[in-house]
Amino acid sequence: MAVAVFGASGYQGGLVLAELRRRGLRPLLVGRSAARLREAARRADLPETVRVADTADEEALAHAFADARAVIDCAGPFARLGPPVLRAALAAGCHYTDTSGEQRHVRWVLDAMDDAARRAGVTAVPAATDGCLLPDLAARLLSDRLGPLDSLFITHVVEGGTSSRGSLRSLVEGMDDIRSGGVSYRDGAWTEAAPEPAEVLLPDGAAVRTARFPLPEVVTIPRATPVRNLTAVVDADLRSRLSAAPPPAESIAALPDGPDPGARAAQRFTYLLDALATSGARARVTLRGRDTYGTTAVTAVETAVRLLAAPPLPGALTASQALRPGSFLASLSAHGVDHAVSAPAPV
Ligand SMILES: NC(=O)c1ccc[n+]([C@@H]2O[C@H](COP(=O)([O-])OP(=O)(O)OC[C@H]3O[C@@H](n4cnc5c(N)ncnc54)[C@H](OP(=O)(O)O)[C@@H]3O)[C@@H](O)[C@H]2O)c1
């Protein structure tokens, strides 16, 4: 029971339980409904070791985490539900990671909770997801290879798949940030100026139009990777799918909980990192995988397991600060996530 899963009764929580079960780990399931937590344990073929606690009661949450040493938080929207869970994890002396894709929450964890995590003697690594952790680690590999970077341009391309109910709720609550594009990183500082649409060439030579989106790696990468300008965008089709007329909050509950196994298996993601070093050298990292939710289950569990096995310095840290980028990325090839460094993309 070293690992507690908060939001274990949700869609992403269920995939995290399945990954823990696959590794022979027996998690503690935490959430607000004993019945739904027991059902989640049964579905994952795990012992029904549950603790009931709501985000409205931090003391009860900390009590629920007391038997654990690390917490994986899967309950979004994180901007609203995340702070009490992190504070309770620290109060219980647990390492912390989460499945947030929300730029604003990730920035809050890293900026506002570093001192508290240090005082608690534990490490908090937000956004252990496919979409944030993978580019964060790959950016560090690029700067290790090329030296300090003058610019880094990241493109997310996701083909197929649908959003889970929790992702839709996070999108609805974060719509103001989605419309504005969130923050960018210019001349060594974060700024509200969003990137302009551009055209990027994919590895197969096809061109893709990009669009602004508040991606979380913009707030993680510059903390461990020396870079002057950082831009992260999504392909324009993905942005339309994520932001076009999201269903009203009350009708999300009637939707399926998330993509079914067939849709997950058919989904493909490609994350491209195009770097220009201050030396003038260029390189591209291509990250490829399938099934964003299944990959997030693997990256979140791997993060928690690594925090427990080899605790880094206490604090609120990015994946690259807390974990060993090369070894972490290499461990993911067994799960269908590949990364390759190549010559620059043609311009
Ligand atoms: N690449 C990425 O960025 C990425 C990848 C994967 C997941 N995510 C994020 O992960 C999050 C989870 O998504 P999901 O689809 O798993 O959501 P979900 O199925 O709706 O599950 C949400 C979970 O949170 C719990 N919860 C909600 N409000 C609570 C409260 N007040 N107190 C205690 N528990 C509460 C729910 O418990 P009940 O069962 O009691 O309702 C449920 O267990 C989303 O924010 C999503 O965007 C991001």
The ligand as a Tripos MOL2 file, in Angstrom:
@<TRIPOS>MOLECULE
LIG
   48    52     1     0     0
SMALL
NO_CHARGES

@<TRIPOS>ATOM
      1 N1         -2.3920   14.1520  -21.2430 N.am      1 LIG1
      2 C1         -3.1500   14.7220  -20.3290 C.2       1 LIG1
      3 O1         -3.1410   15.9250  -20.1690 O.2       1 LIG1
      4 C2         -4.0570   13.8540  -19.4710 C.ar      1 LIG1
      5 C3         -4.0430   12.4810  -19.6490 C.ar      1 LIG1
      6 C4         -4.8890   11.7330  -18.8560 C.ar      1 LIG1
      7 C5         -5.7260   12.3220  -17.9040 C.ar      1 LIG1
      8 N2         -5.7060   13.6770  -17.7480 N.ar      1 LIG1
      9 C6         -6.5740   14.3480  -16.7400 C.3       1 LIG1
     10 O2         -6.9200   13.4650  -15.6740 O.3       1 LIG1
     11 C7         -8.1250   13.9310  -15.0540 C.3       1 LIG1
     12 C8         -9.0380   12.7490  -14.7650 C.3       1 LIG1
     13 O3         -9.8140   12.4270  -15.8720 O.3       1 LIG1
     14 P1        -10.8770   11.2290  -15.8060 P.3       1 LIG1
     15 O4        -11.4100   11.0640  -17.1680 O.co2     1 LIG1
     16 O5        -10.3150   10.0570  -15.1150 O.co2     1 LIG1
     17 O6        -12.0430   11.8630  -14.8700 O.3       1 LIG1
     18 P2        -13.2980   11.1250  -14.2640 P.3       1 LIG1
     19 O7        -13.5370    9.7940  -14.8860 O.co2     1 LIG1
     20 O8        -14.4250   12.1070  -14.2560 O.co2     1 LIG1
     21 O9        -12.8560   10.8440  -12.7460 O.3       1 LIG1
     22 C9        -12.7030   11.8820  -11.8270 C.3       1 LIG1
     23 C10       -12.3670   11.3030  -10.4630 C.3       1 LIG1
     24 O10       -12.2890   12.3820   -9.5270 O.3       1 LIG1
     25 C11       -13.1570   12.1180   -8.4350 C.3       1 LIG1
     26 N3        -13.7010   13.3420   -7.8680 N.ar      1 LIG1
     27 C12       -14.3030   14.3410   -8.5390 C.ar      1 LIG1
     28 N4        -14.6580   15.3090   -7.6850 N.ar      1 LIG1
     29 C13       -14.2640   14.9060   -6.4380 C.ar      1 LIG1
     30 C14       -14.3490   15.4890   -5.1400 C.ar      1 LIG1
     31 N5        -14.9030   16.6710   -4.9230 N.pl3     1 LIG1
     32 N6        -13.8290   14.7940   -4.0950 N.ar      1 LIG1
     33 C15       -13.2800   13.5860   -4.2910 C.ar      1 LIG1
     34 N7        -13.1800   12.9860   -5.5180 N.ar      1 LIG1
     35 C16       -13.6680   13.6570   -6.5720 C.ar      1 LIG1
     36 C17       -14.2500   11.2410   -9.0160 C.3       1 LIG1
     37 O11       -14.8800   10.5310   -7.9630 O.3       1 LIG1
     38 P3        -16.4090   10.0070   -8.0580 P.3       1 LIG1
     39 O12       -16.3530    8.6410   -8.6660 O.co2     1 LIG1
     40 O13       -16.8290    9.9980   -6.6380 O.co2     1 LIG1
     41 O14       -17.1590   11.0050   -8.9010 O.co2     1 LIG1
     42 C18       -13.4270   10.3380   -9.9410 C.3       1 LIG1
     43 O15       -12.7980    9.3190   -9.2150 O.3       1 LIG1
     44 C19        -8.6810   15.0120  -15.9970 C.3       1 LIG1
     45 O16        -8.3780   16.2870  -15.4580 O.3       1 LIG1
     46 C20        -7.9120   14.7850  -17.2820 C.3       1 LIG1
     47 O17        -7.8000   15.9690  -18.0660 O.3       1 LIG1
     48 C21        -4.8790   14.4510  -18.5280 C.ar      1 LIG1
@<TRIPOS>BOND
     1     1     2 1
     2     2     3 2
     3     2     4 1
     4     4     5 ar
     5     4    48 ar
     6     5     6 ar
     7     6     7 ar
     8     7     8 ar
     9     8     9 1
    10     8    48 ar
    11     9    10 1
    12     9    46 1
    13    10    11 1
    14    11    12 1
    15    11    44 1
    16    12    13 1
    17    13    14 1
    18    14    15 2
    19    14    16 1
    20    14    17 1
    21    17    18 1
    22    18    19 2
    23    18    20 1
    24    18    21 1
    25    21    22 1
    26    22    23 1
    27    23    24 1
    28    23    42 1
    29    24    25 1
    30    25    26 1
    31    25    36 1
    32    26    27 ar
    33    26    35 ar
    34    27    28 ar
    35    28    29 ar
    36    29    30 ar
    37    29    35 ar
    38    30    31 1
    39    30    32 ar
    40    32    33 ar
    41    33    34 ar
    42    34    35 ar
    43    36    37 1
    44    36    42 1
    45    37    38 1
    46    38    39 2
    47    38    40 1
    48    38    41 1
    49    42    43 1
    50    44    45 1
    51    44    46 1
    52    46    47 1
@<TRIPOS>SUBSTRUCTURE
     1 LIG1         1 GROUP 0 **** ****
